[in-house]
Amino acid sequence: MTWEIFYLVCFLFGVTMIGLSFLGGSLHLPHMHLHLPHGGPHAAGGAHGGGATGSDMSFFNFATITAFLAWFGGTGYLLTRYSSLVVAGVLTLAVVAGVVGATIIFWFVARVLLKYDRDLDPADYERVGVLGRISSPIRAGGTGEIIFSQEGTRHTCGARSENGEALPRGSEVIVTRYEKGIAYVRRWEEMAEEEVAGN
């Protein structure tokens, strides 16, 4: 195998893997996860839970490895084919180009894509205790709809009155339980009065 073919194979493999990962993400195709060990505060204990953020993401990951191969292979192929550099010179420049490409990808992922990434906390999405407003009136013993805000996003949900009473549109309510996609609610004023009376 000549150096030219070696670089071309590296380039084609890197570009193919980048293309497949892009298609896998945009078309939701099955994909694999590549986890490589790395140094850092979370490497040994295994107590770290959740996704990687920019500060603890390993430099050696699928994206940076494929970027390295593509840049390394492409640079090496072009220099081997169109320059008069010796093998060691081409190899050195190809490695430098690969590291530069991998660093750019790492920086982009760590500083741009993962900037606002954080672990999800199930408590942030708990519906019990949420304050909402009736958007579609609840008939006595029937079902209506509430609208509420959670984690900065507006949501709607089917709702029933906890005690079976009718609730008009615009009433402020609190979710007391949530079962099978239905929120059971009580008037906010009613619950506030009970709490004041209890104190």
C-alpha positions in Angstrom: 0.0 0.0 0.0 1.4 3.4 -1.0 1.2 6.5 1.3 -1.2 8.1 -1.2 -3.6 5.2 -0.9 -3.2 5.2 2.9 -4.1 8.9 3.1 -7.0 8.5 0.7 -8.4 5.5 2.7 -8.2 7.6 5.9 -9.9 10.5 4.2 -12.7 8.4 2.8 -13.3 6.6 6.0 -13.5 9.8 8.0 -15.8 11.5 5.6 -18.0 8.4 5.4 -18.3 8.2 9.1 -19.1 11.9 9.4 -21.8 11.5 6.7 -23.3 8.4 8.4 -23.4 10.2 11.7 -25.1 13.2 10.1 -27.7 11.0 8.4 -28.2 9.0 11.6 -28.9 12.2 13.5 -31.2 13.8 10.9 -33.0 10.7 9.8 -33.1 9.1 13.3 -31.3 5.9 12.0 -30.0 3.4 14.6 -26.5 4.4 15.7 -23.8 3.4 18.1 -22.2 5.3 20.9 -18.5 5.4 21.3 -17.3 6.0 24.9 -13.6 6.4 25.4 -12.0 6.8 28.8 -10.5 10.2 29.6 -8.8 11.9 32.5 -10.6 14.4 34.6 -12.6 14.7 37.8 -15.2 12.2 36.7 -13.1 9.5 35.1 -12.3 7.3 38.1 -15.2 7.3 40.5 -18.1 6.8 38.1 -20.3 8.9 40.3 -20.9 11.4 37.6 -24.5 11.1 36.3 -25.9 12.3 33.1 -24.7 13.9 29.9 -21.4 15.4 29.1 -20.9 19.2 29.2 -18.2 21.2 27.6 -16.0 21.1 30.7 -16.0 17.3 31.1 -16.3 16.1 27.5 -13.4 14.0 26.4 -11.3 15.3 23.5 -11.2 11.8 22.1 -14.7 11.1 20.9 -16.4 9.9 17.7 -16.7 13.4 16.2 -13.1 14.4 16.8 -11.6 11.1 15.7 -13.6 11.2 12.4 -12.6 14.8 11.9 -9.0 14.0 12.5 -9.1 11.1 10.0 -10.8 13.3 7.3 -8.4 16.2 7.7 -5.3 14.0 8.2 -6.2 11.9 5.1 -7.2 14.8 2.9 -4.1 16.8 3.7 -1.8 13.8 3.4 -3.3 12.8 0.1 -3.1 16.3 -1.4 0.5 16.8 -0.3 1.6 13.3 -1.4 0.0 13.8 -4.8 0.8 17.4 -5.6 3.9 18.4 -3.6 7.5 17.3 -3.6 7.8 17.0 0.2 9.4 13.8 1.7 7.3 11.2 3.5 8.2 12.6 7.0 7.2 16.1 6.0 3.9 15.1 4.6 3.2 12.9 7.6 4.0 15.8 10.0 1.8 18.3 8.1 -1.0 15.7 7.8 -1.0 15.1 11.6 -1.0 18.8 12.3 -3.9 19.3 10.0 -5.8 16.4 11.6 -5.2 17.8 15.1 -6.4 21.3 13.9 -9.5 19.8 12.4 -10.3 17.7 15.5 -9.7 20.7 17.7 -12.1 22.9 15.7 -14.8 20.2 16.0 -14.1 19.7 19.7 -14.3 23.5 20.3 -17.5 23.8 18.3 -19.2 20.9 20.2 -18.0 22.0 23.6 -18.5 25.7 23.3 -21.5 26.0 21.0 -23.6 22.8 21.0 -23.1 21.9 24.7 -23.1 25.4 26.1 -26.6 25.2 27.5 -26.6 21.4 28.0 -27.5 20.2 31.4 -28.8 17.0 33.1 -32.6 16.6 33.1 -34.2 16.6 36.6 -37.5 14.7 36.7 -38.7 17.1 39.4 -38.7 19.9 36.8 -41.3 18.1 34.8 -43.6 17.0 37.7 -47.1 18.1 37.0 -48.5 17.8 40.6 -48.4 21.2 42.2 -48.3 23.2 39.0 -50.3 26.4 38.8 -52.4 26.7 35.6 -55.4 28.4 34.1 -58.5 26.8 32.6 -58.4 27.3 28.9 -61.4 25.1 28.0 -64.2 25.1 30.7 -64.6 22.0 32.8 -68.2 20.8 33.1 -69.4 19.2 36.3 -68.0 15.7 36.2 -66.5 16.3 32.8 -63.2 17.1 31.2 -61.8 20.4 30.1 -58.3 21.7 29.4 -55.7 23.7 31.4 -52.7 25.7 30.2 -49.6 26.1 32.3 -45.9 27.0 32.0 -43.1 24.6 32.9 -39.4 25.0 32.3 -40.1 28.1 30.2 -42.5 26.3 27.9 -46.2 26.6 27.6 -48.1 23.3 27.9 -51.8 22.3 27.6 -53.3 19.2 29.2 -56.7 17.6 29.7 -58.1 18.4 33.1 -60.9 17.4 35.5 -62.0 18.9 38.7 -60.8 17.0 41.7 -64.2 17.3 43.5 -66.3 17.1 40.3 -67.5 20.8 40.3 -67.7 22.9 37.1 -64.8 25.3 36.6 -65.2 28.3 34.2 -62.6 29.4 31.6 -59.9 31.6 33.1 -60.0 30.1 36.6 -56.6 29.6 38.3 -56.1 26.1 39.4 -53.5 23.8 41.0 -52.9 20.3 39.8 -53.4 17.9 42.8 -52.7 14.7 40.9 -51.9 13.5 37.4 -53.1 10.2 36.0 -53.2 8.8 32.5 -52.7 12.1 30.8 -55.4 13.9 32.8 -54.6 16.6 35.5 -57.0 16.7 38.4 -57.3 20.2 39.6 -58.7 22.4 42.4 -59.2 26.2 42.5 -56.1 28.1 43.6 -58.2 30.4 45.9 -59.8 27.4 47.6 -56.5 25.8 48.4 -55.0 29.1 49.5 -58.0 29.6 51.9 -57.5 26.1 53.3 -53.8 26.7 54.0 -54.5 30.1 55.7 -57.2 28.4 57.8 -54.8 25.6 58.8 -52.3 28.1 60.0 
